[in-house]
Amino acid sequence: MALVAAIVAACKSGPQAPSPQDAQPARSDQHPAGSATGPVRSSAATTPRAYRRDAAGHIYGLNAQRIYKGKLPPLLYAIGVLEVDIDRSGRVSALRWMRAPRHAPEVVKEIERTVRAAAPFPVPAHMQRVTYTDTWLWDKSGSFQLDTLTEGQL
């Protein structure tokens, strides 16, 4: 049932726009979590759903040039639902595809590479470890949005 709900949520038109706080770019005096010049930050999330927002913001911060700006086109090249395990140090301990875009194996590899390269993620301070799920919305240009922070579709 959860898989069906995730797929339907990813395909519906007009998802909620991110709040202004989510859409703000990182200031030049801030370093993305896990960057070589900044410390790993901590997540105040107490649930996997809340942590998902922190993880999505972390991925966006490290991949700003790859984020699709504005509303996505009506037909996406690939949609994938990925479950990610994060340990108490913010490291990725496992990746599991709930719905892989099998027609686009290069996208599967690139999403996995992107998630692993984003480590360490924000430390789940109120949880020993966390498993969160997000839907990757992939444009044919190679740009993407995550369902958690999507600007929606045209």
trRosetta pair geometry for C-beta under 8 A, 3 or more apart (Angstrom, degrees):
i j d omega theta_ij theta_ji phi_ij phi_ji
1 4 5.7 -55 -151 36 34 111
1 5 6.3 34 152 -19 67 106
2 5 5.6 -55 -148 38 33 112
2 6 6.3 35 153 -21 66 105
3 6 5.7 -53 -147 34 31 111
3 7 6.4 28 155 -17 65 106
3 81 7.1 153 -140 88 74 158
3 98 5.4 -158 -113 171 98 112
3 99 6.6 134 -162 -46 101 107
4 7 5.8 -55 -147 37 31 109
4 8 6.2 28 155 -16 65 108
5 8 5.8 -56 -144 40 29 109
5 9 6.1 32 156 -21 64 108
6 9 5.7 -55 -145 37 28 112
6 10 6.3 28 155 -20 63 108
6 81 5.0 82 137 -125 136 146
6 98 6.6 37 71 109 157 143
6 99 7.2 -177 101 4 119 127
6 133 6.6 -66 -110 138 144 133
6 135 6.0 168 177 -66 96 117
7 10 5.8 -56 -149 35 30 111
7 11 6.3 15 158 -10 64 113
7 79 7.9 105 -137 124 72 132
7 81 6.9 -83 -71 -35 69 140
7 99 6.1 109 -83 -53 103 167
8 11 6.0 -68 -145 43 29 103
8 12 6.3 38 159 -39 67 102
9 12 6.2 -44 -142 14 28 112
9 15 7.4 70 177 -103 77 120
9 135 7.0 177 93 -9 100 153
9 147 6.6 77 125 -173 105 143
10 79 5.3 127 150 -171 136 133
10 81 6.9 -122 -40 -71 149 101
10 135 4.2 -139 -92 178 120 158
10 137 6.8 -178 -162 -78 97 97
10 147 5.5 -79 -103 -90 79 135
11 79 7.3 15 -72 -133 79 177
12 15 6.6 110 85 -66 95 82
13 74 8.0 -13 -102 -123 114 86
13 152 7.1 62 -176 -171 57 99
13 153 5.5 -94 -128 67 75 106
14 152 5.3 16 -123 -146 29 132
14 153 7.4 -80 -40 49 40 73
15 147 6.9 -124 -148 -161 173 77
15 150 5.3 51 72 80 136 121
15 152 5.1 -171 44 -96 71 77
15 153 7.8 67 8 1 91 80
16 152 7.9 176 58 -65 11 104
17 151 5.9 26 -127 -138 84 58
17 152 6.4 -52 -78 -18 74 112
18 22 3.7 -107 174 86 119 133
18 23 5.0 144 92 -53 117 89
18 149 4.7 18 -78 -152 136 71
18 150 7.5 150 -39 57 96 29
18 151 7.1 -56 6 -80 94 64
19 22 5.0 97 55 5 72 101
19 23 7.2 -151 94 -4 37 92
20 23 5.7 -64 -143 42 35 108
20 24 6.6 52 157 -44 67 94
21 24 6.2 -41 -157 4 30 115
22 53 7.2 -89 -105 -165 119 103
22 57 6.4 -117 -142 -90 78 107
22 149 5.5 -159 164 -126 129 104
23 149 7.8 157 -79 -169 64 105
25 64 6.7 60 -135 -131 105 136
26 30 4.8 -125 -173 83 98 115
26 31 7.8 69 170 -125 143 7
26 32 6.2 -97 -65 -69 167 78
26 61 5.3 71 -40 -136 130 104
26 64 7.7 -112 18 -66 102 137
27 30 4.8 84 58 6 81 104
30 38 7.5 43 175 -108 53 154
31 35 4.6 -125 171 56 105 133
31 37 5.0 -147 -120 89 149 91
31 38 2.7 179 86 -39 132 136
32 35 4.8 98 64 -36 79 116
32 38 6.8 150 60 49 34 141
32 58 6.9 117 -174 -153 98 62
32 61 3.8 160 -117 134 114 118
32 62 5.0 163 145 -69 159 72
33 38 7.0 -97 -105 105 28 119
33 40 5.7 59 -168 -145 91 52
33 41 4.4 -91 -99 21 112 97
33 58 5.2 -47 50 -128 121 107
33 61 7.1 85 21 76 76 146
33 90 7.6 -123 159 -163 122 149
33 120 7.1 -92 151 95 97 76
33 121 6.9 52 116 -163 132 31
33 122 5.4 -53 -149 -71 172 72
34 38 7.8 10 41 78 22 94
34 40 5.8 45 -73 -105 60 82
34 58 7.2 68 10 -170 121 115
34 62 7.1 -22 73 -77 115 134
34 90 7.2 -154 -77 141 108 135
34 118 6.5 95 76 170 161 52
34 119 6.3 -177 -137 142 144 23
34 120 4.7 -175 -102 55 105 60
34 121 6.9 -9 -48 -70 136 24
35 38 4.8 48 59 31 100 98
35 62 7.4 -175 -72 -103 91 94
38 41 7.9 -11 143 -41 113 92
40 89 7.9 29 121 174 169 66
40 90 5.3 -169 -171 30 137 163
40 120 4.7 -18 -114 90 133 129
40 122 7.2 159 174 -118 82 37
40 123 6.0 85 134 -33 115 101
41 122 5.1 -34 88 -118 85 91
41 123 7.3 -153 107 16 36 84
42 122 6.2 89 -174 -174 12 90
42 123 4.7 -39 -114 60 67 101
42 125 4.5 43 -174 -47 114 127
43 50 8.0 145 166 122 113 92
43 51 5.6 67 151 -124 155 82
43 54 4.4 101 -120 143 118 174
43 121 8.0 -4 -33 140 128 90
43 122 3.8 100 -48 127 96 124
43 123 6.4 -167 13 75 80 42
43 124 5.4 -22 59 -103 120 47
43 125 6.1 -176 65 7 57 88
43 126 7.8 -98 102 19 80 89
44 125 6.7 -17 -96 50 39 123
44 126 6.9 49 -169 -15 40 122
45 48 7.8 83 149 -101 130 12
45 50 3.7 172 -140 108 98 103
45 51 3.9 174 100 -69 160 66
45 53 7.5 159 -87 47 128 93
45 54 5.7 -122 -28 -4 127 132
45 124 6.6 -56 68 -134 102 82
45 126 6.7 -151 90 44 44 115
45 127 7.5 -33 100 -2 87 118
45 130 7.5 44 97 -104 126 160
46 50 6.2 32 40 46 56 148
46 126 4.7 -51 -102 112 70 148
46 127 7.2 142 -148 -46 39 97
47 50 4.7 92 56 8 83 101
47 51 6.9 -147 94 -6 43 88
48 51 5.4 -55 -144 38 34 115
48 52 6.5 51 153 -36 65 96
48 127 7.9 79 -66 -86 66 173
48 130 5.3 162 -104 -168 78 99
48 131 6.0 -21 -120 75 137 54
48 132 4.7 179 -175 -90 91 76
48 133 7.8 45 151 7 124 73
49 52 5.6 -40 -156 14 32 119
49 53 7.9 34 149 -16 56 93
49 132 7.6 154 -81 -129 24 100
50 53 6.2 -47 -169 23 41 110
50 54 7.3 35 141 -11 66 103
51 54 5.4 -56 -158 38 46 112
51 55 6.1 45 147 -20 76 105
51 86 7.6 -151 163 43 137 140
51 122 7.7 -160 -152 78 84 112
51 124 5.9 -4 -116 -109 138 107
51 127 7.3 -59 -60 24 142 141
51 130 4.8 -31 94 168 175 161
51 132 5.3 -139 93 -64 104 136
52 55 5.6 -54 -144 38 32 111
52 56 6.2 33 156 -20 66 106
52 132 4.2 178 -81 -170 83 132
52 133 7.1 -28 -105 57 130 44
52 134 5.8 155 -159 -70 107 100
52 148 5.4 -162 141 -98 103 144
53 56 5.8 -53 -144 37 29 110
53 57 6.3 29 155 -17 62 108
53 148 5.8 -165 -96 176 55 128
53 149 7.7 115 -139 -62 68 93
54 57 5.8 -57 -149 39 29 111
54 58 6.3 34 151 -24 63 107
54 121 7.8 102 121 171 98 99
54 122 4.8 -72 156 42 125 148
55 58 5.4 -53 -149 34 32 116
55 59 6.5 30 154 -17 66 103
55 84 7.1 164 -171 74 155 141
55 86 7.3 -146 -95 -44 126 148
55 121 5.6 -2 -116 -156 87 132
55 122 7.0 -126 -76 29 57 100
55 132 5.8 170 14 70 152 151
55 134 7.1 -149 97 -30 120 138
55 148 8.0 88 72 34 85 168
56 59 5.8 -53 -148 37 33 109
56 60 6.3 33 153 -18 65 106
56 134 6.1 155 -78 -117 104 152
56 146 4.5 -150 -135 87 110 151
56 148 4.0 -144 -49 77 162 135
56 149 4.9 169 147 -16 131 114
57 60 5.6 -53 -145 38 32 113
57 61 6.2 37 154 -24 64 106
57 149 7.0 131 -72 -68 62 144
58 61 5.8 -54 -149 32 28 114
58 62 6.7 14 157 -8 62 108
58 118 6.1 106 130 176 103 121
58 121 5.6 112 108 -141 167 75
58 122 5.8 -145 -67 -20 138 94
59 62 6.1 -65 -150 43 30 103
59 63 6.0 -13 164 18 68 119
59 114 6.9 63 -151 150 109 107
59 115 7.3 -28 -104 -102 124 61
59 118 5.3 -34 -101 -112 72 158
59 146 6.6 89 76 -37 137 141
60 63 6.4 -83 -135 58 23 85
60 64 6.6 61 164 -86 65 62
60 67 5.7 41 -139 -79 85 141
60 146 7.3 -107 -56 14 98 117
60 149 6.2 -46 -54 74 143 164
61 64 6.7 -1 -150 -53 25 96
62 117 7.5 177 147 116 141 94
62 118 5.3 170 49 -118 157 87
63 66 4.3 -50 173 45 100 115
63 67 6.2 119 112 -44 89 84
63 114 6.5 18 -75 -154 147 117
63 118 7.8 -53 -27 -85 108 111
64 67 6.0 -44 -151 9 34 115
66 142 7.0 -77 -146 130 96 86
66 143 5.7 -179 180 -122 55 63
66 144 6.5 7 144 28 97 84
67 143 6.5 36 138 -167 11 98
67 144 6.9 -61 -120 73 45 57
67 145 6.4 71 -160 -92 80 66
68 72 5.9 59 116 -93 150 84
68 137 7.7 -86 29 103 139 100
68 139 5.2 112 -89 -11 138 136
68 141 7.4 124 -101 59 100 121
68 143 3.9 123 -72 129 77 118
68 144 6.1 -174 -13 59 102 4
68 145 5.1 -76 46 -38 104 94
68 151 8.0 -134 101 31 90 115
69 143 7.8 -56 -1 179 63 153
69 151 8.0 27 -178 8 33 156
70 151 5.8 -138 175 103 20 154
71 151 5.3 -118 -81 115 50 102
71 152 5.1 -31 -124 87 96 82
71 153 5.8 112 179 -149 95 14
71 154 4.9 120 122 -58 125 69
72 76 6.2 2 163 -83 131 105
72 137 5.8 -79 -79 146 166 130
72 139 6.3 -149 -142 -74 97 105
72 145 6.2 -120 -57 18 120 130
72 150 7.1 -44 -11 -159 120 109
72 151 7.3 141 -18 66 75 86
72 152 7.1 -151 24 113 84 33
72 153 4.6 -44 71 -103 90 75
72 154 7.1 -132 88 -3 42 78
73 76 7.0 152 72 -76 82 56
73 139 6.8 99 22 -125 102 104
73 153 7.0 -12 102 -153 16 90
73 154 5.9 -19 -130 25 37 119
74 153 5.8 103 -101 166 47 118
74 154 5.5 -81 -48 74 81 88
76 79 5.7 85 89 -53 138 91
76 137 5.7 -97 -123 -170 157 79
76 138 6.1 108 173 67 110 53
76 139 6.2 -85 -139 -90 79 49
76 140 8.0 -180 -169 -32 44 72
76 153 7.8 -90 -45 -108 104 127
77 104 6.4 90 147 -83 95 156
77 107 7.2 171 116 -71 109 146
77 138 5.3 -75 69 111 96 92
77 139 6.0 79 6 175 107 20
77 140 4.1 138 -62 -74 129 66
78 101 3.6 44 -158 -150 108 170
78 103 7.2 -163 -102 70 96 91
78 104 4.3 -91 -79 42 136 150
78 107 4.4 123 57 102 168 174
78 136 7.5 -2 113 107 95 101
78 138 4.0 -5 63 61 91 128
79 99 7.3 -6 115 115 85 122
79 101 6.2 133 54 -77 36 112
79 135 6.5 -1 -173 -179 93 103
79 136 7.0 165 -154 83 43 61
79 137 5.9 -1 -111 -109 83 58
79 138 6.9 -159 -74 22 36 85
80 97 6.7 -60 -169 -139 106 102
80 99 6.1 -171 -148 97 47 74
80 100 5.6 15 -133 -132 108 39
80 101 4.8 -86 -65 -15 97 93
80 107 6.8 176 -25 128 133 113
80 108 6.8 153 -104 -97 154 69
80 111 6.0 -123 71 -17 149 172
80 135 7.1 166 86 -156 40 58
80 136 4.6 -3 59 51 91 108
80 138 7.1 33 5 -13 98 121
81 97 7.2 104 78 -168 62 61
81 98 4.2 -56 106 69 110 106
81 99 4.1 54 27 35 104 97
81 133 6.4 17 178 -178 92 108
81 134 7.6 -166 -146 100 59 29
81 135 5.0 -26 -98 -101 76 78
81 136 7.7 -164 -77 16 27 74
82 95 6.3 -22 -170 -164 109 96
82 96 7.3 145 -161 76 60 43
82 97 6.0 -37 -105 -106 70 58
82 98 7.0 -164 -89 14 17 85
82 111 6.3 -169 -46 146 152 131
82 112 7.9 -171 -130 -80 144 67
82 115 7.1 -133 136 -56 151 154
82 133 7.0 174 90 -147 39 64
82 134 6.4 -15 61 62 84 70
82 135 7.9 149 18 -102 69 29
82 136 6.3 31 2 -15 114 112
83 95 7.3 144 79 -162 57 45
83 96 4.4 -17 62 64 108 95
83 97 7.7 -164 20 -82 81 10
83 98 5.7 87 -25 -36 103 105
83 131 6.1 15 178 179 101 101
83 132 7.4 -180 -150 94 60 30
83 133 4.7 -28 -98 -94 73 89
84 92 6.2 -62 -166 -132 102 99
84 94 7.6 166 -155 88 40 56
84 95 5.8 -9 -106 -107 69 71
84 115 6.0 -142 -106 -166 134 138
84 131 7.0 172 85 -150 41 57
84 132 5.9 -16 59 62 90 75
84 133 7.5 160 15 -90 71 37
84 134 7.5 -9 5 16 115 96
85 92 7.0 101 75 -165 63 57
85 93 4.5 -66 108 65 112 94
85 94 4.1 33 29 46 126 89
85 95 7.6 -128 20 -62 79 35
85 96 7.9 56 -20 -3 98 100
85 129 6.6 14 -176 164 88 120
85 130 7.6 169 -151 90 49 42
85 131 4.9 -22 -98 -98 70 86
86 90 6.2 -15 -174 -142 110 35
86 91 7.1 149 -154 73 63 32
86 92 6.4 -40 -99 -98 64 47
86 93 6.9 148 -120 7 12 91
86 121 5.1 -69 -128 58 136 137
86 124 6.1 123 102 -22 118 119
86 129 6.3 177 90 -165 55 75
86 130 5.1 -4 56 60 103 86
86 131 7.6 178 18 -83 70 36
86 132 7.3 4 1 11 114 99
87 90 7.3 -50 70 20 67 17
87 91 5.0 -8 39 59 110 87
87 93 4.7 94 -44 -43 102 123
87 129 5.0 -35 -128 -113 41 110
88 123 6.9 30 171 -159 50 93
88 124 6.8 -93 -119 58 48 90
88 128 5.5 -48 -77 -176 112 53
88 129 5.7 -73 -48 -71 68 72
89 120 6.3 -83 137 -132 78 133
89 123 6.5 -44 -157 -112 22 100
90 119 6.6 149 132 -153 81 76
90 120 3.4 71 106 176 116 102
90 121 4.5 -161 -166 61 85 57
90 122 6.1 -164 -117 93 118 11
90 123 4.6 -72 -51 -78 105 61
90 124 7.6 158 -83 -7 64 69
91 119 5.2 56 -132 -163 54 132
91 120 5.6 -49 -69 -110 58 87
91 121 7.7 -173 -62 19 11 84
92 95 6.7 10 176 -51 122 93
92 115 6.1 107 -102 141 152 96
92 116 5.5 -110 49 -109 152 60
92 118 7.9 84 -43 67 123 84
92 119 4.9 -108 -7 -68 93 131
92 121 7.2 91 -60 -14 76 115
93 129 7.2 -22 13 -153 143 135
95 112 5.8 139 116 -126 170 92
95 115 6.3 118 -97 90 129 148
95 116 7.7 -71 -38 -58 136 92
97 100 3.8 11 -179 -57 151 100
97 108 7.2 -18 -87 -138 143 110
98 133 6.5 19 -8 -141 144 126
100 108 5.3 31 -164 -106 110 122
101 104 4.5 -9 126 46 116 103
101 107 5.3 -11 72 80 132 133
101 108 6.3 -159 57 -57 78 86
101 138 7.0 -89 -10 35 165 137
102 105 7.1 12 -161 -69 43 77
102 108 7.6 32 -95 -48 38 137
104 107 3.9 27 127 11 117 118
104 108 6.9 148 101 -18 70 81
104 138 7.3 -166 107 94 159 148
105 108 5.3 -45 -151 31 45 117
105 109 6.5 43 153 -16 70 102
106 109 5.8 -53 -150 39 34 111
106 110 6.2 32 152 -19 66 109
107 110 5.6 -56 -142 40 32 110
107 111 6.2 34 158 -20 67 104
107 136 7.9 169 166 116 108 133
107 138 5.2 68 -146 175 134 174
108 111 6.1 -56 -149 35 25 108
108 112 6.5 22 155 -14 61 110
109 112 5.8 -59 -149 40 30 110
109 113 6.1 30 154 -20 66 109
110 113 5.5 -52 -143 38 32 113
110 114 6.1 36 155 -23 65 106
110 142 7.8 -96 173 -150 167 89
111 114 5.6 -54 -146 35 30 113
111 115 6.4 28 156 -17 64 105
111 136 5.3 -73 -119 -65 135 175
111 138 7.7 -88 -64 -71 113 129
111 144 8.0 121 -95 -96 93 171
112 115 6.0 -55 -147 36 29 108
112 116 6.3 23 158 -13 65 109
113 116 6.0 -60 -146 42 28 107
113 117 6.0 26 157 -19 66 113
114 117 5.8 -58 -142 39 25 110
114 118 6.5 31 156 -29 61 107
115 118 5.8 -56 -153 26 30 115
115 119 7.8 45 149 -35 57 89
116 119 6.1 -36 -170 0 41 114
118 121 6.4 43 124 -79 100 82
120 123 7.4 10 156 -64 122 77
124 127 4.2 -42 149 60 121 97
124 128 7.6 -2 95 72 115 16
124 129 6.5 104 55 -144 140 19
124 130 4.3 160 -91 -16 159 120
127 130 5.0 80 95 -67 145 94
134 146 5.0 -9 169 -165 132 113
134 147 6.0 -179 -171 40 75 93
134 148 5.4 -54 -128 -20 113 113
135 146 7.0 129 72 -166 52 60
135 147 3.7 43 57 -19 103 133
136 144 5.8 -18 -171 -168 90 136
136 146 6.3 -35 -102 -106 55 66
136 147 7.8 -82 -50 -17 18 86
137 144 6.1 144 77 -162 56 76
137 145 4.8 -15 62 64 114 84
137 146 7.2 171 16 -102 88 14
137 147 6.3 116 -28 -65 109 70
137 150 6.1 55 17 -103 147 125
138 142 7.8 -18 -167 -136 93 25
138 143 8.0 156 -153 88 53 38
138 144 4.9 -25 -101 -102 60 102
139 142 7.1 -42 81 30 81 22
139 143 4.9 -2 47 65 123 82
139 144 6.6 -160 11 -82 79 45
145 149 6.6 -132 -172 87 91 79
145 150 4.5 98 138 -110 131 75
145 151 6.6 -117 -123 14 156 78
146 149 5.3 49 67 33 94 90
146 150 6.7 -133 88 -51 38 78
147 150 5.3 -22 -134 -20 33 123
